[in-house]
Amino acid sequence: MKNEFDILPLKDWLKLEGSPLIISGPCSAESREQVLSTARQLKKIPEVRIFRAGIWKPRTRPGSFEGVGEKGLKWLREVKEETGLLTTVEVANPKHVELALKNDVDILWVGARTVVNPFSLQELASVLQGVNIPVMVKNPVNPDIGLWAGAIERMALSGINKLVAIHRGFYFFNKTPFRNAPMWEIPIELKRRIPNLPIICDPSHICGKRELLKDVAQKALDLEMDGLMIESHINPDKALTDPQQQITPSELKTLLGSLVSRKPQGNIEFETKLEKLRSEIDKIDAELIGILSRRMGIIDEIGAYKSQNNITILQLKRWRQIVEDRLGAGLESGLEGDFLQKLLEIVHVESIRRQTEIYKQSNGRKNTNL
């Protein structure tokens, strides 16, 4: 994705004064009383600027609560008129957009299940052509930064310049404490690719359990994310959807009060020390690149030697020995086992790829000589 899209900073259209954007409200709008009662309590929390509620709920299985539909938009209009909070809802098709705009919803968001489908994204982008409304784009369910960036690009190409990315975690087949694994490296990479794109975090969907919310919310702020979307409900244990991840407005106020806002930069002494340490990292990285280059050069020699002697590329015994030895040495040096395992696997995959190319070239030369 190119970076020249004109994405407005949050402060230009939300008038934020250096504080993180806080969005809150129930996972689902269930009744008029539930929506208004929650909104009235949230209005008492100065940090909360936007009220969220799911009107249409994409459910995995039929028969589950799929949202109240259009009548919920009227409740959101009442919230806006009574409290002054901005409102936001998830939209998944052009009809949703039409109804949301008709009911003066302030901000739209595109959910994780919709982002995975470029056809659905293009339908939404087309219907939003020329519409001056902010759009928030959640990351796709699967950890594919291309899908996420592509969804943002489609919205930008439709003329939307008030864009926000929402990090809500990713499905991961390995068991973790979280409902959706944070995989912080993905939103960080998105920020690198699109530096002017605001990114907020949705700890509710990452955690799936309210007791994990604080740590994830703090981590998001420590990584300089621009805000948080945290689900709150007047009576979370009775919620029709995702009760375990919702908290009361009172609990939200306590949580927000416990978070520490850190400065993006320090004083001159701090910056000088930081720059010195970064220079050391730059030198070490240069050495690492040189070492990897030399290692791959030796791998090429091994590949050529194996090819000449008609030996298979993959040597499982040798690979097991490498993993065992390197993991042992790495753990003794204070490195995390998972990190080192991933690093070894990346190097091994590249080694196999290079040797495969050498075999192809060797076979090509043999065929030419026939």
C-alpha positions, 0 to 999 in steps of 0.5 A: 500500500502506498503511503500518500493517501490523505488520512487525517490525524484523530486530533483533527476530527475528534479534537483529542488533546493528547489523550487516547481515544476511548470507545465503549459500550455493549457488545450488542444492543439488546433493549432500549433500556440497556442501551440508554442505561449503559450510555448514561453511565459511560457519559460520566467517564470523561475519557469516553468519547464514542458509544459503540453497540452491535446492531447486526451480529455475525454469528457462527451458527444460526439460532444465536442472537444476531442483533436487534437490527434497525430498531437499535439504531433509533436507540443509538440516536437517543443516546447521541441526543441525550448524552452527546456521545458520538455513536459507532456501529459495525456494518457488513453490507450496503444496506447496513450503511444506508440504515446507519447513515439514515439514523445519523450514526457518526462512525462506521466500523468494518468487522473482522469477518467482513475484512477477510472478503475483498468482495464485501469490502469493495461493496462497502467501499463503493457505497461509501464513495463520496460519503464524508464519514469516518470508518474504522477497520478491524484486522481480519480474523486470520493474521494476514497483514495484506488483507488488513492493509488492502481493506484500508486501501479500498476505503482510502480509494473510495475517498474516506480520509478519516480512517482508523485501524482496530487491532482486535487480535487474531485466531491462532490454533495454538492454545493461549490465554487469549480469545484472539492472540495479540500478535503485536508485531502485525499492528506494529508492521501496519504502522510502519507501512502506513505511518499516518494511520491511527491504530486503536486496540480492542482488548475485549476481543483479544482477551475474551475474559475481563480479568485480562483487560488491564494488561492488554490495554496497558500494553497497547498504550505502551506501544503508542496505540491511539486508543482503546475500544472496551466493551461495557454493559450495565449488567455484563453477566446477563449479556446476550453476547460475549458476557465474559469479556464485558465490564460495567461502566464503573469497572471501566472507570477504574480500569482507565484510572489504573492505566499509565500514559507514557511519553513518546519521547524523553528529555535530552539526557534520555534521548542521548542515552537511547540513541547510544543504545540504538547505535549499538543495536545498529552495529550488532544488526550489521554483524548479524546480517554479515554472519547470516550472509556467510552462513548462507554462502556455506549452505550453498557450498553444501547444496552443491556438494550434495547435488554432485554426490546425489544426496537428498537435501533434507537431513533430518538427523542433522536438523534435529541435532542443530535444534537441540544444540542451538536451543540448549545454548540459547536457553543458557544465554537467556533467550526464549525457547519459542523465539529461538525455535522460530528463528531456527525454523526461518533459517532452515526454510531459507537453507532448504530453499537455496539448496533446492534452487541449486539442485534445479540448476544442476538438473538443468545443466545435466538436461542441457548436456544430454 
